[in-house]
Amino acid sequence: MTDIPGPARRTMTDFDIELRLLLEAIYLKYQHDFRHYSLPSLRRRLEQARQDFCVATLSQLQDRVLHSADDFSRLFGYMTIQVSDMFRDPGYFLALRRNVLPVLQTYPSLKVWVAGCSSGEELWSLKILFEEEGLAERTLFYATDISPEALERAEAAIYPVDRFAGFSQNYLAAGGKRTLSDYYHAAYGSGRISSTLKERVVFADHSLATDEVFLEAHLVSCRNVLIYFDRPLQDRAIGLFEHALVRRGFLGLGSKENLRFSKRHEAFEEFCMDERIYQKR
Amino acid sequence: MSDTQRKPFAPPDFRPHPFDCVVIGASAGGVEVLGQVLPSIPATFGAALLIVMHLPPASPSFLVGALGSRCALPMSEPDAGEPILGGHVYIAPPDYHMLVDTDATVALSIEAPVRFSRPSIDVLMESAAAVYGTRLLGVLLSGANDDGARGLAAIRAAGGATWAQTPSTAVASQMPEAAIVSGAVHEALSPTALATRLAAWPRLITG
């Protein structure tokens, strides 16, 4: 969100000026740093928030947010809440199962960091994978997000039961060895992830924008999180992953995320590019 | 608009390329039109082409496979962060919104579908309007919903140009019609006219 380069340089709109000031205010007041989030998505989210808050401008929204922690919590939801699917992009989980887990098998104990875990769908997918490949007992999962609400949802691990049909298809496409219904209990329109899967998971509030490395990991899975960051923040996050990973540790990204555009790409080599799995050098 | 800046020594048939970027939205019945328009665009085309085509989430690379070999311009489903280059065709990957970032790179998002669509034509067009302003052309093709009407309006408001497929030539007329009724469209054109107009632009010569 620094200067707009080259031919795209135009006078900033009032909306963009107000947006920048709002992010600054949020950072100064609440220490949540959205200043390096990707602008086009921010514009959409904040325009939506502006309409829902029934205010004319982002300046008025800033006034509300600055003077009411409740209003900030409400706005925070617009900035953070993402929904994913279990086993979204089944090929990714299949590649982990076939190519990455056999390597991880050689370690006596393992740590996995699910960065930006949101409401937890991906975490549980990975847990199932490790369970089926016999690694669950020796693996500790760290699931982090900046949103306490998302972490609560992830920890509760309850999803609308109608979503499980799609999850189940993905699970089978990801090489699932049993049936997904072995891993959740359906009741009253909800599916609840079974409690055995919930063992050996640590949930923690962690910001890729402002916090530091807190563990040594063998696998970092961070999918479709970096796409909402600008390049400097992407580089910061990738730097954190680099420092968290053991030598030859693995980094999994979203299917359209590519380290090629990061200046830290040399710290990694491509392990399975079809599924955007990298290995630390 | 750019005519006043034309350099006096330019040869008579030289016209600066009027746009840096063309964004195209298509839905039901739009593949056929794209199949007519894109292959007629010559390799010298100077602007970047960004396309959102509504497809079911599980249909990867359909357009690239169907049209890539018939087009003179290179075509791909971009990764997030890819620089947007003139003379390239970028197809929104299935199940992602595609946006233009402020540094003229591709941004992708898996935020919720907008009016039931991901990728959404409005999302692409609104983000492109904010970056390219007057140097943007928005084109809305056949479709059976009203995606794109807000997007074209944003392009027009930012000083860009807006075209829609003539509803009578569209397999599904609702989408271009909705945009026309909303007053967002400068010109309604048949697929043949669209192809001719786009193909007629010379390559932009940049410094």
Interface residues (C-beta under 8 A of the other chain):
Chain A: M1 I4 P5 G6 P7 A8 R10 T13 S38 L39 P40 S41 R43 R44 R45 Q82 V83 S84 N224 L226 I227 Y228 D230 R231 Q234 G254 S255 K256 E257 N258 R260 F261
Chain B: D20 E77 P78 D79 A80 G81 E82 P93 Y96 L99 V100 D101 T102 D103 A104 T105 A107 L108 S109 I110 E111 A112 V123 E126 S127 A130 V131 Y132 G133 R135
